[in-house]
C-alpha cells in the first residue's frame, strides 16, 4: 500500500483539487465582471464527512468484543458541482459579480489551499520521520 493511498492523504488531495477548481471558477467570475447579464458562480462547499466516506469506501470495522460498535464506511458519490451564487447586488446591465467580494473569495481560497498543502507536506514529513527512526 502506497502512502498516498491512506485516507487522510486522499482527502487532502481532494481538498487541494477542490481549491484548484474553485480558483478557476472565481477567476471566470473576475474575468466576466463587465459582461452584461453574467451571473457569478461558486463551487458547492467541500464536505469533509462526505470525502471521508469516499476515501474510506469499503472499509469495514471488525468487532472483537461485545462492547465494540460495528460500523461500515461506504462511498456515496463523488465530486462537487458548480452553482450560481445568490448575488448581493446586481448592476443595471444584469451582472451580479462584485469584484471586491470575488477578490476576498480568491484570497480566502489561496490561504486555505496553502494551509492544506502545508498540512499535506507536514504529514508526509511525520511519516518519513516515523519510518526512518530506529527503535531501541
PyMOL CGO cylinders between C-alpha atoms (Angstrom):
from pymol import cmd
from pymol.cgo import CYLINDER

trace = [
    CYLINDER, 0.00, 0.00, 0.00, 1.38, 3.35, -1.03, 0.3, 1, 1, 1, 1, 1, 1,
    CYLINDER, 1.38, 3.35, -1.03, 1.42, 6.22, 1.46, 0.3, 1, 1, 1, 1, 1, 1,
    CYLINDER, 1.42, 6.22, 1.46, -0.72, 8.28, -0.90, 0.3, 1, 1, 1, 1, 1, 1,
    CYLINDER, -0.72, 8.28, -0.90, -3.44, 5.59, -0.65, 0.3, 1, 1, 1, 1, 1, 1,
    CYLINDER, -3.44, 5.59, -0.65, -4.05, 6.38, 3.02, 0.3, 1, 1, 1, 1, 1, 1,
    CYLINDER, -4.05, 6.38, 3.02, -7.47, 8.02, 3.52, 0.3, 1, 1, 1, 1, 1, 1,
    CYLINDER, -7.47, 8.02, 3.52, -6.05, 11.18, 5.08, 0.3, 1, 1, 1, 1, 1, 1,
    CYLINDER, -6.05, 11.18, 5.08, -3.90, 11.83, 2.02, 0.3, 1, 1, 1, 1, 1, 1,
    CYLINDER, -3.90, 11.83, 2.02, -6.78, 11.08, -0.34, 0.3, 1, 1, 1, 1, 1, 1,
    CYLINDER, -6.78, 11.08, -0.34, -8.91, 13.64, 1.49, 0.3, 1, 1, 1, 1, 1, 1,
    CYLINDER, -8.91, 13.64, 1.49, -6.13, 16.24, 1.43, 0.3, 1, 1, 1, 1, 1, 1,
    CYLINDER, -6.13, 16.24, 1.43, -5.66, 15.65, -2.32, 0.3, 1, 1, 1, 1, 1, 1,
    CYLINDER, -5.66, 15.65, -2.32, -9.42, 16.03, -2.87, 0.3, 1, 1, 1, 1, 1, 1,
    CYLINDER, -9.42, 16.03, -2.87, -9.38, 19.28, -0.89, 0.3, 1, 1, 1, 1, 1, 1,
    CYLINDER, -9.38, 19.28, -0.89, -6.46, 20.63, -2.96, 0.3, 1, 1, 1, 1, 1, 1,
    CYLINDER, -6.46, 20.63, -2.96, -8.26, 19.67, -6.19, 0.3, 1, 1, 1, 1, 1, 1,
    CYLINDER, -8.26, 19.67, -6.19, -11.41, 21.39, -4.92, 0.3, 1, 1, 1, 1, 1, 1,
    CYLINDER, -11.41, 21.39, -4.92, -9.44, 24.59, -4.23, 0.3, 1, 1, 1, 1, 1, 1,
    CYLINDER, -9.44, 24.59, -4.23, -7.87, 24.43, -7.71, 0.3, 1, 1, 1, 1, 1, 1,
    CYLINDER, -7.87, 24.43, -7.71, -11.30, 24.03, -9.33, 0.3, 1, 1, 1, 1, 1, 1,
    CYLINDER, -11.30, 24.03, -9.33, -12.72, 26.87, -7.20, 0.3, 1, 1, 1, 1, 1, 1,
    CYLINDER, -12.72, 26.87, -7.20, -9.84, 29.13, -8.24, 0.3, 1, 1, 1, 1, 1, 1,
    CYLINDER, -9.84, 29.13, -8.24, -10.84, 28.53, -11.87, 0.3, 1, 1, 1, 1, 1, 1,
    CYLINDER, -10.84, 28.53, -11.87, -14.49, 29.37, -11.20, 0.3, 1, 1, 1, 1, 1, 1,
    CYLINDER, -14.49, 29.37, -11.20, -13.59, 32.51, -9.25, 0.3, 1, 1, 1, 1, 1, 1,
    CYLINDER, -13.59, 32.51, -9.25, -11.21, 33.67, -11.98, 0.3, 1, 1, 1, 1, 1, 1,
    CYLINDER, -11.21, 33.67, -11.98, -14.05, 33.27, -14.52, 0.3, 1, 1, 1, 1, 1, 1,
    CYLINDER, -14.05, 33.27, -14.52, -16.19, 35.49, -12.32, 0.3, 1, 1, 1, 1, 1, 1,
    CYLINDER, -16.19, 35.49, -12.32, -13.48, 38.16, -12.21, 0.3, 1, 1, 1, 1, 1, 1,
    CYLINDER, -13.48, 38.16, -12.21, -12.89, 37.90, -15.96, 0.3, 1, 1, 1, 1, 1, 1,
    CYLINDER, -12.89, 37.90, -15.96, -16.61, 38.40, -16.64, 0.3, 1, 1, 1, 1, 1, 1,
    CYLINDER, -16.61, 38.40, -16.64, -17.11, 41.25, -14.15, 0.3, 1, 1, 1, 1, 1, 1,
    CYLINDER, -17.11, 41.25, -14.15, -18.02, 43.61, -17.02, 0.3, 1, 1, 1, 1, 1, 1,
    CYLINDER, -18.02, 43.61, -17.02, -20.05, 41.14, -19.09, 0.3, 1, 1, 1, 1, 1, 1,
    CYLINDER, -20.05, 41.14, -19.09, -23.71, 42.19, -19.22, 0.3, 1, 1, 1, 1, 1, 1,
    CYLINDER, -23.71, 42.19, -19.22, -26.06, 39.60, -17.73, 0.3, 1, 1, 1, 1, 1, 1,
    CYLINDER, -26.06, 39.60, -17.73, -23.28, 37.41, -16.30, 0.3, 1, 1, 1, 1, 1, 1,
    CYLINDER, -23.28, 37.41, -16.30, -24.13, 35.67, -13.04, 0.3, 1, 1, 1, 1, 1, 1,
    CYLINDER, -24.13, 35.67, -13.04, -21.35, 34.79, -10.61, 0.3, 1, 1, 1, 1, 1, 1,
    CYLINDER, -21.35, 34.79, -10.61, -20.70, 31.13, -9.78, 0.3, 1, 1, 1, 1, 1, 1,
    CYLINDER, -20.70, 31.13, -9.78, -19.00, 29.24, -6.99, 0.3, 1, 1, 1, 1, 1, 1,
    CYLINDER, -19.00, 29.24, -6.99, -18.44, 25.61, -6.08, 0.3, 1, 1, 1, 1, 1, 1,
    CYLINDER, -18.44, 25.61, -6.08, -20.53, 23.73, -3.59, 0.3, 1, 1, 1, 1, 1, 1,
    CYLINDER, -20.53, 23.73, -3.59, -18.66, 23.78, -0.26, 0.3, 1, 1, 1, 1, 1, 1,
    CYLINDER, -18.66, 23.78, -0.26, -16.18, 20.99, 0.40, 0.3, 1, 1, 1, 1, 1, 1,
    CYLINDER, -16.18, 20.99, 0.40, -17.82, 18.37, 2.62, 0.3, 1, 1, 1, 1, 1, 1,
    CYLINDER, -17.82, 18.37, 2.62, -15.18, 16.71, 4.78, 0.3, 1, 1, 1, 1, 1, 1,
    CYLINDER, -15.18, 16.71, 4.78, -17.51, 13.96, 6.09, 0.3, 1, 1, 1, 1, 1, 1,
    CYLINDER, -17.51, 13.96, 6.09, -18.57, 13.03, 2.57, 0.3, 1, 1, 1, 1, 1, 1,
    CYLINDER, -18.57, 13.03, 2.57, -14.98, 12.93, 1.34, 0.3, 1, 1, 1, 1, 1, 1,
    CYLINDER, -14.98, 12.93, 1.34, -14.03, 10.78, 4.33, 0.3, 1, 1, 1, 1, 1, 1,
    CYLINDER, -14.03, 10.78, 4.33, -16.68, 8.27, 3.37, 0.3, 1, 1, 1, 1, 1, 1,
    CYLINDER, -16.68, 8.27, 3.37, -15.41, 8.29, -0.23, 0.3, 1, 1, 1, 1, 1, 1,
    CYLINDER, -15.41, 8.29, -0.23, -11.79, 7.85, 0.79, 0.3, 1, 1, 1, 1, 1, 1,
    CYLINDER, -11.79, 7.85, 0.79, -12.70, 5.04, 3.16, 0.3, 1, 1, 1, 1, 1, 1,
    CYLINDER, -12.70, 5.04, 3.16, -15.09, 3.27, 0.83, 0.3, 1, 1, 1, 1, 1, 1,
    CYLINDER, -15.09, 3.27, 0.83, -15.31, -0.39, 1.52, 0.3, 1, 1, 1, 1, 1, 1,
    CYLINDER, -15.31, -0.39, 1.52, -13.62, -0.15, 4.91, 0.3, 1, 1, 1, 1, 1, 1,
    CYLINDER, -13.62, -0.15, 4.91, -15.45, -2.30, 7.42, 0.3, 1, 1, 1, 1, 1, 1,
    CYLINDER, -15.45, -2.30, 7.42, -14.69, -2.37, 11.10, 0.3, 1, 1, 1, 1, 1, 1,
    CYLINDER, -14.69, -2.37, 11.10, -14.44, -5.63, 12.98, 0.3, 1, 1, 1, 1, 1, 1,
    CYLINDER, -14.44, -5.63, 12.98, -15.95, -6.14, 16.40, 0.3, 1, 1, 1, 1, 1, 1,
    CYLINDER, -15.95, -6.14, 16.40, -13.58, -8.11, 18.58, 0.3, 1, 1, 1, 1, 1, 1,
    CYLINDER, -13.58, -8.11, 18.58, -15.53, -7.57, 21.76, 0.3, 1, 1, 1, 1, 1, 1,
    CYLINDER, -15.53, -7.57, 21.76, -19.20, -7.44, 22.63, 0.3, 1, 1, 1, 1, 1, 1,
    CYLINDER, -19.20, -7.44, 22.63, -18.81, -3.80, 23.71, 0.3, 1, 1, 1, 1, 1, 1,
    CYLINDER, -18.81, -3.80, 23.71, -17.48, -2.65, 20.33, 0.3, 1, 1, 1, 1, 1, 1,
    CYLINDER, -17.48, -2.65, 20.33, -19.71, -0.80, 17.91, 0.3, 1, 1, 1, 1, 1, 1,
    CYLINDER, -19.71, -0.80, 17.91, -19.98, -2.34, 14.43, 0.3, 1, 1, 1, 1, 1, 1,
    CYLINDER, -19.98, -2.34, 14.43, -19.72, 0.05, 11.53, 0.3, 1, 1, 1, 1, 1, 1,
    CYLINDER, -19.72, 0.05, 11.53, -19.04, 0.48, 7.87, 0.3, 1, 1, 1, 1, 1, 1,
    CYLINDER, -19.04, 0.48, 7.87, -17.95, 3.39, 5.72, 0.3, 1, 1, 1, 1, 1, 1,
    CYLINDER, -17.95, 3.39, 5.72, -19.22, 3.29, 2.15, 0.3, 1, 1, 1, 1, 1, 1,
    CYLINDER, -19.22, 3.29, 2.15, -18.86, 5.64, -0.82, 0.3, 1, 1, 1, 1, 1, 1,
    CYLINDER, -18.86, 5.64, -0.82, -21.97, 7.59, -1.74, 0.3, 1, 1, 1, 1, 1, 1,
    CYLINDER, -21.97, 7.59, -1.74, -20.89, 9.73, -4.70, 0.3, 1, 1, 1, 1, 1, 1,
    CYLINDER, -20.89, 9.73, -4.70, -18.09, 11.90, -5.97, 0.3, 1, 1, 1, 1, 1, 1,
    CYLINDER, -18.09, 11.90, -5.97, -17.07, 15.48, -6.67, 0.3, 1, 1, 1, 1, 1, 1,
    CYLINDER, -17.07, 15.48, -6.67, -18.53, 18.89, -6.12, 0.3, 1, 1, 1, 1, 1, 1,
    CYLINDER, -18.53, 18.89, -6.12, -20.64, 20.84, -8.50, 0.3, 1, 1, 1, 1, 1, 1,
    CYLINDER, -20.64, 20.84, -8.50, -20.73, 24.43, -9.60, 0.3, 1, 1, 1, 1, 1, 1,
    CYLINDER, -20.73, 24.43, -9.60, -23.69, 26.51, -8.52, 0.3, 1, 1, 1, 1, 1, 1,
    CYLINDER, -23.69, 26.51, -8.52, -24.92, 30.02, -9.12, 0.3, 1, 1, 1, 1, 1, 1,
    CYLINDER, -24.92, 30.02, -9.12, -24.24, 32.36, -6.23, 0.3, 1, 1, 1, 1, 1, 1,
    CYLINDER, -24.24, 32.36, -6.23, -27.03, 34.40, -4.66, 0.3, 1, 1, 1, 1, 1, 1,
    CYLINDER, -27.03, 34.40, -4.66, -25.94, 37.93, -5.61, 0.3, 1, 1, 1, 1, 1, 1,
    CYLINDER, -25.94, 37.93, -5.61, -25.54, 40.70, -3.08, 0.3, 1, 1, 1, 1, 1, 1,
    CYLINDER, -25.54, 40.70, -3.08, -26.16, 43.31, -5.74, 0.3, 1, 1, 1, 1, 1, 1,
    CYLINDER, -26.16, 43.31, -5.74, -26.87, 43.34, -9.44, 0.3, 1, 1, 1, 1, 1, 1,
    CYLINDER, -26.87, 43.34, -9.44, -25.74, 46.12, -11.77, 0.3, 1, 1, 1, 1, 1, 1,
    CYLINDER, -25.74, 46.12, -11.77, -28.21, 47.74, -14.19, 0.3, 1, 1, 1, 1, 1, 1,
    CYLINDER, -28.21, 47.74, -14.19, -26.84, 45.59, -17.03, 0.3, 1, 1, 1, 1, 1, 1,
    CYLINDER, -26.84, 45.59, -17.03, -27.69, 42.40, -15.06, 0.3, 1, 1, 1, 1, 1, 1,
    CYLINDER, -27.69, 42.40, -15.06, -24.18, 41.47, -13.92, 0.3, 1, 1, 1, 1, 1, 1,
    CYLINDER, -24.18, 41.47, -13.92, -24.02, 40.03, -10.39, 0.3, 1, 1, 1, 1, 1, 1,
    CYLINDER, -24.02, 40.03, -10.39, -20.22, 39.97, -9.91, 0.3, 1, 1, 1, 1, 1, 1,
    CYLINDER, -20.22, 39.97, -9.91, -18.85, 42.30, -7.24, 0.3, 1, 1, 1, 1, 1, 1,
    CYLINDER, -18.85, 42.30, -7.24, -15.08, 42.49, -7.69, 0.3, 1, 1, 1, 1, 1, 1,
    CYLINDER, -15.08, 42.49, -7.69, -14.37, 43.17, -4.01, 0.3, 1, 1, 1, 1, 1, 1,
    CYLINDER, -14.37, 43.17, -4.01, -16.29, 40.03, -2.95, 0.3, 1, 1, 1, 1, 1, 1,
    CYLINDER, -16.29, 40.03, -2.95, -14.60, 37.92, -5.60, 0.3, 1, 1, 1, 1, 1, 1,
    CYLINDER, -14.60, 37.92, -5.60, -11.14, 39.10, -4.59, 0.3, 1, 1, 1, 1, 1, 1,
    CYLINDER, -11.14, 39.10, -4.59, -11.91, 38.26, -0.94, 0.3, 1, 1, 1, 1, 1, 1,
    CYLINDER, -11.91, 38.26, -0.94, -13.01, 34.77, -2.04, 0.3, 1, 1, 1, 1, 1, 1,
    CYLINDER, -13.01, 34.77, -2.04, -9.85, 34.37, -4.14, 0.3, 1, 1, 1, 1, 1, 1,
    CYLINDER, -9.85, 34.37, -4.14, -7.67, 35.36, -1.17, 0.3, 1, 1, 1, 1, 1, 1,
    CYLINDER, -7.67, 35.36, -1.17, -9.55, 33.05, 1.19, 0.3, 1, 1, 1, 1, 1, 1,
    CYLINDER, -9.55, 33.05, 1.19, -9.24, 30.21, -1.31, 0.3, 1, 1, 1, 1, 1, 1,
    CYLINDER, -9.24, 30.21, -1.31, -5.50, 30.82, -1.70, 0.3, 1, 1, 1, 1, 1, 1,
    CYLINDER, -5.50, 30.82, -1.70, -4.91, 30.84, 2.07, 0.3, 1, 1, 1, 1, 1, 1,
    CYLINDER, -4.91, 30.84, 2.07, -6.95, 27.65, 2.54, 0.3, 1, 1, 1, 1, 1, 1,
    CYLINDER, -6.95, 27.65, 2.54, -5.04, 25.96, -0.28, 0.3, 1, 1, 1, 1, 1, 1,
    CYLINDER, -5.04, 25.96, -0.28, -1.73, 26.91, 1.32, 0.3, 1, 1, 1, 1, 1, 1,
    CYLINDER, -1.73, 26.91, 1.32, -2.92, 25.51, 4.65, 0.3, 1, 1, 1, 1, 1, 1,
    CYLINDER, -2.92, 25.51, 4.65, -3.89, 22.20, 3.04, 0.3, 1, 1, 1, 1, 1, 1,
    CYLINDER, -3.89, 22.20, 3.04, -0.60, 21.88, 1.16, 0.3, 1, 1, 1, 1, 1, 1,
    CYLINDER, -0.60, 21.88, 1.16, 1.32, 22.64, 4.37, 0.3, 1, 1, 1, 1, 1, 1,
    CYLINDER, 1.32, 22.64, 4.37, -0.69, 20.00, 6.23, 0.3, 1, 1, 1, 1, 1, 1,
    CYLINDER, -0.69, 20.00, 6.23, -0.03, 17.50, 3.44, 0.3, 1, 1, 1, 1, 1, 1,
    CYLINDER, -0.03, 17.50, 3.44, 3.72, 18.09, 3.43, 0.3, 1, 1, 1, 1, 1, 1,
    CYLINDER, 3.72, 18.09, 3.43, 3.95, 18.06, 7.24, 0.3, 1, 1, 1, 1, 1, 1,
    CYLINDER, 3.95, 18.06, 7.24, 2.03, 14.77, 7.35, 0.3, 1, 1, 1, 1, 1, 1,
    CYLINDER, 2.03, 14.77, 7.35, 4.44, 13.24, 4.84, 0.3, 1, 1, 1, 1, 1, 1,
    CYLINDER, 4.44, 13.24, 4.84, 7.33, 14.51, 6.95, 0.3, 1, 1, 1, 1, 1, 1,
    CYLINDER, 7.33, 14.51, 6.95, 5.90, 12.89, 10.08, 0.3, 1, 1, 1, 1, 1, 1,
    CYLINDER, 5.90, 12.89, 10.08, 5.52, 9.56, 8.31, 0.3, 1, 1, 1, 1, 1, 1,
    CYLINDER, 5.52, 9.56, 8.31, 9.08, 9.80, 6.94, 0.3, 1, 1, 1, 1, 1, 1,
    CYLINDER, 9.08, 9.80, 6.94, 10.36, 10.52, 10.45, 0.3, 1, 1, 1, 1, 1, 1,
    CYLINDER, 10.36, 10.52, 10.45, 8.46, 7.60, 11.90, 0.3, 1, 1, 1, 1, 1, 1,
    CYLINDER, 8.46, 7.60, 11.90, 9.73, 5.24, 9.22, 0.3, 1, 1, 1, 1, 1, 1,
    CYLINDER, 9.73, 5.24, 9.22, 13.32, 6.41, 9.37, 0.3, 1, 1, 1, 1, 1, 1,
    CYLINDER, 13.32, 6.41, 9.37, 13.75, 6.37, 13.15, 0.3, 1, 1, 1, 1, 1, 1,
    CYLINDER, 13.75, 6.37, 13.15, 15.26, 3.26, 14.63, 0.3, 1, 1, 1, 1, 1, 1,
    CYLINDER, 15.26, 3.26, 14.63, 13.70, 1.87, 17.77, 0.3, 1, 1, 1, 1, 1, 1,
    CYLINDER, 13.70, 1.87, 17.77, 15.77, 0.90, 20.80, 0.3, 1, 1, 1, 1, 1, 1,
]
cmd.load_cgo(trace, "trace")
